[in-house]
Amino acid sequence: MKFVNKINNNVALAQDEHDVDWVLIGRGIGFGKEPGDPITEDQIDRRFKAQKDEVTHQNPPAMLQHINPDTLQLATLVSDRVAERLGIHFSNYNYLALADHIDFALERAKGDQDYPTELRWDVKNLFPKEYAAAQYALALIQEQTGVKLPPSELTFFTYHFVSAQSDETLLEDTVEVANLANRIIEIVSYSFQMQPDPTSLNYARFMTHLRYFIIRQLKGGSEEIALDPLIGEVVKERYPKAYQAAVKIAEYLHQSKGWTISESEKMYLTLHIWRLTRE
């Protein structure tokens, strides 16, 4: 990589051996360099092609010009620590979205305002691990900057950390997953007149299944393995109440989203619901 010009002390425009332009992030990567100076791999924390991404609609060069350089280093610290805690990887899209949000949140915090969010309790129960990571992230940001972000940021950071678990999941999809998963949990709770334990292993398994199931539907595909119809009949007979809840969920998704849920998927939902409600 060869240095082209400085965006700020921690962001630089560079060019590789194939004359492809890149935006590079690294501590001090833009400081004191002249055009043509080499940039070594150990100086680079993140790299983005210097063009708008047609899938995510992010424009890294434009975004990085408006994000405080110190915030980029903070975002690197937060993403690295959270990635280690959750065992995940932040794609360039997820990293840049997080950095942009942290920058905005720090600016907004100067006004001492909070956004009301009705989903705060639901998000805590839908995504307990990610919510705990959000609590850790806010404490880390306060430790590094002295700024205490408002409680609403717990919800927003949770969304970012859920989104980071799939390179193909955009942040708006994560919000949709949370809304739909919350409604599905309500259907199960009403059907069984009980509140599932969000700290249980079966709850975590159910949420993982819902997350990937909903994302598949949002992407317009269906990848579940088809079950033998005979197995389906056995599941219906053994777990009729759980199956009826699965049918209600399928009806809700058809009415609200226009999705047609396969019999195989209803069987998978039935099994998860049975495990969840027998605790």
N, C-alpha and C positions, 0 to 999 in steps of 0.2 A: 504494500500500500504506500502511496505517495501523498503527502499533504498538499491540498489545493488551497483552502483558505479556512480561516477561523470563524466559527459561528459564535462561540464564547469559549472561555477557558477550558470547559469540560466537553465541548462538542466541536467537531471539525468535519469539514467536507474533504473527502479523499478520493483517490482513483486507484483501481487495481490494475494488474498487468494487462487486462483485457479492455482497458479504458472505460470500465463501468464506474459510475459515480456512486459513492457511499457516504452516508452520514454516520459518523463514529462517535460513541460516547465513552469517555474514560477520564479519570481524574487528571487534570492538567493536560489533556491531549491536544488542546488548541493553544496552549501557552508557549510563546517564544519560538514558534516554528516558522520557517520560510517555505514558499511554494517549492515543491520537489523534494522536501525533506522526507526521509523514510519514516514510516510508522510501523512499529513492531507489534506482533500479536499480543504480547503481554501488556500493552498499553490500552487495549480495546476491551471494554466491558460489554458493549452492545453495538450492533451494526444494523443499519437500515438502508435499503436502496433509496437513492435520492429521487424518489418519485412517489406520486400518490398511489396508494394501494386500492385497486378497483374492487376488491372484495370487502375490506373493512372500511374503506373510504377515509382512512387516515392519511394525512400528508405529513410524514415525519419532518422534512426540512422546515416547513412552516410552523408546526407545533413546537419543535425544539427551540426555535428562535424566541418563543414567547414563554417558555418555562424557565423559571429561575434555575441557574446552574446548581445552586446548593440543593434545590429540590430534587434534581436528577440524582445526586449522590444519596440523598435521603431515600428516594424511591428504590435505588439499588440495594441499600441496606435493608429496607423493609421487605422487598421482594425476596432477597436472599434468605433472610431469617424465616419468613413465612414459608417459603419453599421447603426449607429444612424441616420445619415443624409439621407441615402437612404432607411432605413427601411428594411435592408437585414441582412442575416447571413452568415458569412464566415465559410465554412466547413473547416475541417483540410487540405484538398487538397488545397483549395483556399488560406488559411492562409499561408501554407508552400510555395506555389508558389509565393505569394506576398513577403514574407520574403526573399526568395532566390533572387527575382528580385531587391528588395531594396538594398540588400547587393552588388549585382553586379553593380547596378546603382551608388552607392556611390563610389565604387572602380573605375569605368569607369570615373566618374566625375573628378577624380584627373588628368586625362589626358586632361581635357578641350576639349573633343570631343563630337560632336553631330551626331546622325544618321539622314540622310535625310529620311523623310517619306511622301510619296505622299498622304497618307490617312488622314493626320492630320486635314485638313479642313473637310473632309467627316465624320470622326469620331465625330468631334464636332457637326455636324448637325444630324448624325444618332443617337447619344446617348448623348443628351445635358445635362441631369441630371448627368450621370456618368462622363462626361467630366468636368463639374463644380466640381464634387467631386475630380477628379484628380487634378484640379487646387488647391483645398483646401489641398489635401494631399501633393503636392509638397511644398506649403507654410509652412505646418506643419513640414515637414522634414527639410526645411531650418531653421525654428525656433529652432528645437531641435538639429541640427547638425552643423549649419552654412554653410552647403553645398547647393549651388543652382544647382539643377539638370537641364539639358538642355531641351529645348522645346519638343524634340521628346518623352520624358518620359510622356508627357500628353497623347499621343496616347497609349503607353504601359500600363499605369495605368488605363486608361479608359477600355481597354480590360479586365484587371484583375477585375474591378468592375462590368462589365457586366457579366463576367463568374461567379462571386460570387453569382449572383441572382438565379442560379440553381445548386444544389449540384451535378447534373449529367452532367453538361456542363464543358468539359475540355477547357483549354485556347485556344488550336488550333481550337476548334469548334467555339469559339467566334470570332476569326479572320475570319473564313470562313463565319460566319453570317454577319459580317461587310462588307466583300467583296460582297456577294450576295445581301444583302439589298441595298447596294450602287448602284449596277447594276439595281435592280428593280426600285429604285427611278428614275434612269436615263431613264428607259423605260417609266415610268409614265410621267415624265417631257417632254420627246420628244413627246409622244402621245397627250398631251394636250397643248404643247408649253407654259408651265408655270413652275415656280419653286415653289414647295410646301413650305409653311412656317414651318420651323423646330421647331418653338416655339409654334405652335398651338396644341390644345388638340387632334384634329383628326390625326395629324402627330404622336403624341405620341402613340395613339391607334393603328395606322397602324404599327408602328415600333414594338410594343409589339406583335401584331399578327404575323408579319414577323419573329420575333425572335423565337417564339415557333413553328411556322410552319416549319422554316428551321431546327431547332434542331430536330423536329420529323422526318424530312426527312433524316437528317444525321444519326439518330439512326435506320433508316430502318423501321419506323412505321408510321401509320397514325391514329390519334385519333379524327379527327374532326367528328362532328355529321352530318350524311347524311341529306341533305335537301330534302324535297318533290319535285319531278320533276316539279310539277305545279308551285311551288314557283320559281324554277329556270327559268322557261319560262317567268314568270312575270318580274323577275330581268333583264333578257336579253332584254326584250321589253322596259322596262322603262329606262334602263341605257346602251344603246348599245355601246356608246363610252368607258365607263368604262369596259364593258365586253370585248371589243376588246383588251384593254390594258391588261386585265387579261389573255387573250388567248396568247398574245405576251410573257407575263411573263412565262406562262406554256411552251411555245415553247422554250424559252431561257433555262429554267431549264432542259428541256428534252435533248436539244442539248449539254449543257455544263456539266450536271451532270448525265444524263440518268434517271432522275426522271419522273415518270408518274403522273401528277397532276389530281386528281379527279374532276368531274364536281362540286361537292359540294364545294371543295376548291376554284375553280374558282369563284363560286358565292360569297363566303366570301371575296375573293380578290376584286371582282367587287364592293361590297358594301363599303368596306374600301376605294377603289379608288374614288368612287363617293363622299363619304363624304369629302375626302381629297381635291378633285379638285373643289368642289363647293364653297369653302371659298373665 
